[in-house]
Amino acid sequence: MNWTIEDANELYRIDEWGNGYFHIDDDGEVHVRLKGKSNESSISLKQIASGLQERGMKLPVLLRFSDILDDRIKYINESFSQSITEAGYQGVYRGVYPIKVNQQQQVIEEICHFGKQYHHGLETGSKAELIAALAYMDDPEAYLICNGYKDEEYIDLALRGILLGIQTVLVVEMPGEVTVIIERAKELNITPNIGVRMKPSTVASGHWTDSGGDRSSFGLNTTQIIQVVDQLREAGMLDCLKLLHYHLGSQIPNIHDIRIGATEASRFYAGLIKEGAPMGLLDIGGGLAIDYDGSSSNSSNSRNYSMKEYCDDVVEEIMTICNETKIPHPTIISESGRALVAYYSVLLMNILDTNVFRPNMDYDPMDTQSGKPMPALDNLRYVKNMLNEKNTQECLNDLNYYREEIRNKFLYGKVDMRERAAAEHLYWTIMAQISEIAKGQEYLPPELMNLDHQLSDIYYGNFSVFQSLPDVWAINQLFPIMPVHLLDQRPTRHAILSDITCDCEGKIDEFIGRSEIQNTLELHAPPEDDDYVLGVFLVGAYQETLGDLHNLFGDTNVVSVTYDESGTFKLHNELDGDTVADVLSYVEYEPKKLEALIKDKAESAVRDGRISPQQRRKIITTYTAGLRGYTYYETDQED
Ligand SMILES: *Cc1c(COP(=O)(O)O)cnc(C)c1O
């Protein structure tokens, strides 16, 4: 049977998670659609990679697509508007983007600029984020929601933001904060907008949902909320209490939890109005999930609802309770981060090498040893001859027993190294046969199920899990990973991915699958004359700045790709990744000092006559070029 791009689509399921932004085109390459998901704006990721390499920018590279970000902002705002209109809801929607999800200046600038037509604002969780937000926001109708731990300086900055025409809202997250807010507001004589963050009793399912429940570290319980109300009333500032906030956690897979959360919050909202606060704003936090594995299920890498359903349900729950309690419909604020930026970035990496465990049938260490009998292999050969569908488990047991025996004989010097090599080769040959037979069988004992994983190849990718995909390492998050070219050819290898940090944690051996997680990824044998390039998709949320400098691999190169109205593509905001000198200085080495130390060492070598002055020069040139170079593996570039 011929392999077609439909087969590739079926295998990697790009139409299911790509959301119309990514697809396989007729040329067998993954394309990104940048404008309104239209085909005319489709461009091949492999061509972008090649174009960058021609310009001297090396892989790995992080591609950012601000057109996709714009499309996401438009989508969430228009979805809420539609739900509001259809339901006859009396309030409006105002989104705020939580800076922590992707703090890159480009992202903040784009959201403030493109989001202005929807009055999309920002959410901050720290003083540094507030300082960035105050500079970029300039829409008097957008909100700037100030969460997180607040000292006097944070509060003063937020209050002064009001004088600049920015609608800051100070959200009380901890019991003591309201005292300071009252003090500072009186001192500066500025009328604040105050919010309270409640602790929802709903604990949502999923990976990132510790934010809910009694023990969550942020938010006030019911007693504490009442205390805040009383304190504000006493200070004559209850009319400043405008907003109720809650956050159930991120990537909430089940719509049921979202509904319950909205219901509970609406009751609190109504309760605050009853207490005499003016209110007007109900902030439902983040949590809107992304379908990373394309399964549309309530598993932690997916979600069992659409954007439209999310908006419909939130609007409906709030409206029902407001109508019942006869209070005006509030402005609905949401703090979706992941849902806005996940599609925004793609990591492209090249494969540096592969380690093939399936034995190479063209090479056999036995052949090269002319005539030597190798009796140690007799038992293995016997197993090979006996193997059939009925005795696979038995053969596997024998196989492992005899290999152990040969290894022991090796320890006692009874088997030499070449004989051991021949035995290992034979062992893997038989394992591959067993695995083939096992594939055709319906019921498999557990030991046989795992064979494919044991026999899988290791592909070494030019990237660091710790730097670029921290959630893969920390919480086993799945991202769609696939080759971005050669998709009109059948992938013939099963592999896991290893990064280049030489850390046993620096690997990926879980991949998205149709109904369950796959332990291997089907890949092509890397082409001889070209890079084999893999893309890791949907990495725009939470990955960029969580990364650590494991083994001192730094930031990757970055480039933004946008669609130009003339029908072409523009590359801009090229940012060189960290150099070796950069990452060394992060851990407090001084590159100048390092150079000086090497120069001294080389000088004494010259003095002692161990090297010539010319050799010294070469050593120093190589050393300084290394310092200035990329921390990732640099493939030699022609000319
Ligand atoms: C992290 C966070 C968010 C963003 O959540 P997403 O699931 O990415 O939309 C929103 N609000 C608060 C308070 C957060 O801590």
The ligand as a Gaussian input file, in Angstrom:
#p B3LYP/6-31G(d) Opt

LIG

0 1
 C       -2.183000      31.333000      35.814000
 C       -3.380000      32.137000      36.052000
 C       -4.271000      32.389000      34.986000
 C       -4.121000      31.805000      33.613000
 O       -4.738000      30.570000      33.492000
 P       -4.897000      29.857000      32.068000
 O       -5.403000      28.524000      32.409000
 O       -3.567000      29.856000      31.413000
 O       -5.873000      30.621000      31.267000
 C       -5.339000      33.225000      35.241000
 N       -5.530000      33.768000      36.464000
 C       -4.694000      33.529000      37.510000
 C       -4.957000      34.147000      38.814000
 C       -3.599000      32.700000      37.334000
 O       -2.807000      32.442000      38.368000

